[in-house]
């Protein structure tokens, strides 16, 4: 999966806390093993009924991609906010 594909799949449409997401600067899309697949800045959100999608700028080639996330996520959700 490319960074672009990971970003498109991971950014939404999901149920999440919009205020919490907007309070963060960036998001990491990680797989279930905790490997970072994509990193993006958060610029906003789009609402779809009771769900949301992140808007942002993908940071292609970020050095964290392909490495374990430094912040373990206990959720099954593929999005971790930082």
C-alpha positions in Angstrom: 0.0 0.0 0.0 1.4 3.4 -0.9 1.3 6.4 1.4 -1.4 8.0 -0.8 -3.5 4.8 -0.6 -3.0 4.6 3.2 -4.0 8.2 3.6 -7.1 7.8 1.5 -8.2 4.6 3.4 -7.3 5.9 6.8 -8.5 9.4 6.8 -12.2 8.5 6.9 -15.1 8.1 6.9 -15.2 7.1 10.5 -16.9 7.8 13.8 -14.4 9.9 15.9 -14.3 12.9 18.2 -14.0 15.9 15.8 -12.9 18.3 18.5 -10.1 16.0 19.6 -8.9 15.5 16.0 -8.9 19.3 15.3 -6.9 19.9 18.4 -4.0 17.9 16.9 -1.4 19.0 14.4 -0.9 15.8 12.6 -2.1 12.2 12.2 -0.4 8.9 11.6 -2.1 6.2 9.7 -0.8 2.9 11.2 -1.5 -0.8 10.6 -2.6 -3.2 13.2 1.1 -4.1 13.9 1.8 -0.5 14.8 3.8 0.4 11.6 3.3 3.9 10.3 1.9 3.8 6.8 1.4 7.6 6.3 1.7 10.9 8.1 -0.3 14.0 7.4 -1.0 17.4 8.9 -4.6 18.0 9.9 -6.2 21.0 8.3 -9.9 20.2 8.9 -12.6 17.7 8.8 -15.6 16.9 6.6 -18.9 15.6 8.2 -20.8 12.7 6.7 -24.0 12.2 8.7 -22.7 10.9 12.1 -19.2 10.3 10.7 -16.2 12.3 9.7 -13.2 12.3 7.4 -10.0 14.1 8.1 -8.7 16.8 5.7 -5.0 17.4 5.6 -1.8 17.4 3.7 0.0 14.1 3.2 3.7 14.4 4.2 5.0 12.1 1.5 8.4 10.5 2.4 8.2 11.3 6.1 11.0 9.5 7.9 8.4 7.8 10.3 6.8 5.9 7.4 7.7 2.2 7.6 8.8 2.4 11.2 6.9 1.5 14.4 4.8 4.3 15.8 6.3 5.8 18.9 2.9 6.1 20.5 1.2 2.8 20.8 -2.5 2.8 20.1 -4.8 0.6 22.0 -7.6 1.0 19.6 -8.5 -1.1 16.6 -8.9 2.2 14.7 -6.2 2.9 12.1 -5.9 6.5 13.1 -3.7 7.9 15.9 -3.7 11.7 16.6 -0.5 13.6 17.8 
